[in-house]
Amino acid sequence: MSIHYSDETKTITLNTKSTTYQLQVDSCGHLLHLYYGKRIPGDCMDYQYIPMDHGFSPNPYGLRWNRRISMDVLPQEYACANTGDFRTPALELSTDAGAYGADLIYQGHRIEPGKLSLETLPAARAADGECETLLVDLSDEVSGLRVQLRYAVYEARDVIVRSAVLTNGGASGLWLERAASASIDIPFGSWELINFHGRHMMERVEERERLTHGVHTISSRRGASSHQHNPFVVLCERSATEDSGECLGVMLAYSGSFRIDVELDQLNSVRAVAGINDAQFRWRLNPGDSFETPEVFLAFTANGLTELSHIYHNFLRGSVIPARWVNCRRPVLINNWEATYIDFDAEKILAIARKAAAMGVEMFVLDDGWFGHRDDDNSSLGDWFVNERKLPGGLAPLIASINELGLKFGIWIEPEMVSEDSELFRAHPDWALTVPGRAPSMCRNQMVLDMANPAVVEHLYQVISNLLRTQHIEYIKWDMNRNMTDVYSHALPVERQGETFHRYILGVYELARRLTAEFPDVLFEGCSGGGGRFDAGMLHYFPQIWCSDDSDAIERLEIQRGTSFGYPVSAVGAHLSASPNEQTGRAAPFGTRAIVAMSGTFGYELDPDKLTDEEKDSVREQIARFDRYYDLIQRGDYYRLAGPDDNGRFQAWQFAAPDGSQALVNLVVTHTRANFGGIHFRLKGLEPNAMYKLAEHRFEGCRTEFESLRMDDMAHCAQPISGASLMYAGYTLPRMGGDYPSAQLLFVRQN
Ligand code: DGJ
């Protein structure tokens, strides 16, 4: 049993393997948050909250003679606006009578085995016996709003999944002005906030700052979770490192406009509130209607950021990403985008496929440009029928030829978009998001389809399912290349326009759910101009997401490193592309580019015709190596050994088999320096008492003439070294010369 109730103290305690989370119902019936942290025995934690009078902090009416009790300072589970708490609320409610605010009072709770699903949103799953769920019912007497707070406790995984279901139990209409998924108060401690910010072609860069007073908002109002901010933040102790210190993760499983507020208040308490963004949000609840919020995955560890990442990697792989795909060996693909862009015909495509097949590539992916009259990116989105001028006879003969080469076939689509110059738009102009009377903002000369309109979702389902039924397509790259403006649904009444943003995402989820359920053997890769919608919501349907449109291996170091804080390698779409790189013009060694792309789903995105014979041989070797290391990379534990700020010279990361039998170190020199010392790093995740030997090593792009790498000097390469020495003292390589040289080292346990 991971959930316990004490009638004596009115506390509900949730225990995972290493954490405790505790709630309490106070004398007025408010639901308080008492503790979330390292696991403790069954104490009631209310002794920590000493009632004190704080100036200008309101008191509940029933306690008006006791100025020491105020909602403004009490730690709460789901804080409401306008009833005594001035901090960031989880809930903002208004009624048809114009009354604003709610005062949620505990009505009861129950504990159920297993994990509840959500009807409209992606939800984590649980194996039999893996999870227990606490349901706490609250209600606001005046408005009739009922709120059910849900807590699914994954004991072994050290994760608590929270969400809320809000129901109008009254007789007149309500408006949700803001309905967060969860709010969590952390009354004590000194914290830092880590967020993952970015831009197109530089997503999820780690940024860590001391939490200062005020509200820090990490959010998107773009209609997608966005390149700019990710719906995942970490609060950590100031002293926290990769290997030590308290860290609390808040990950929202949502792909649309979101908002995570982290507030440090007057008393140095922290409140984190996560949920759907309330910008342009207003949801109507008629009597009897319910509203589900997205799930938030909460994780806590006292052992540093690496352990927090492992908790999320294991949780997403075990409970969120489709089970069909998570452990399945995915094909090494070649994508024609950076080789041809939109300018191709069947012959060009087949030439790429032929050469790729000869090098051992396993799947060909036809990117943007195969449909309508798409000769540039100004037209045809929505017209998902083949451009026979480019591909005579349609897709079938092309797919057959590609299959004959021994390659699977995959294809790109961008279902949620429409070009002004398209048959679809001409037939259904009202299917695009446009504000009546105003010319819409264009972006890549395209508009966004109204996924809040069920007719649009049904149309897309018919078109894509027909494509998958009639063609031998084994992979779909589902792209989404612009953010939303002019958000107005022609399918919704005027008073419901505040629902459009969220209904859009519900439409995306519904389409993804239907297609992935009907075609479970088709591998879907999410994409949004690279990693503009890289979140746990999309991962519920698509096991992998194109991580960034920046395929430069050196830039990818930072992007993939930032992504690794929350998301597993098996979800990270990564390809080896041409050098000089198409986005940055930077040249990097072929082997270095491979090492970086292998720390993801691995594929190629270049014209094989432009490869030298030596590089073609390297591709064969790389695919064989990826195959050999597949389990270690995709299922192993991921360790960040050295980041951009750690030494200024190189970055390193490692995969360790969970049983400590093998470890793969990857290292890229980002700043080559003259007359520098050796490259030193410490391995992680090994068995201290076991002996390890360097079983395989590769050095890529080293300019040996510059007194660089001399393996002959490395006597230690041949001798077994204990796990303890490798982890506590470390391992040293000679300095490496050249531009972006790299190393990949496999250590294997000997006993
Ligand atoms: C953006 C994607 O991220 C690219 O990989 C490519 O598919 C283009 N869109 C095609 O328009």
Residues whose N, C-alpha, C, O or C-beta is under 5 A from the ligand:
A	BS01	DGJ	W337 D367 D368 D479 C527 G529 G530 D549
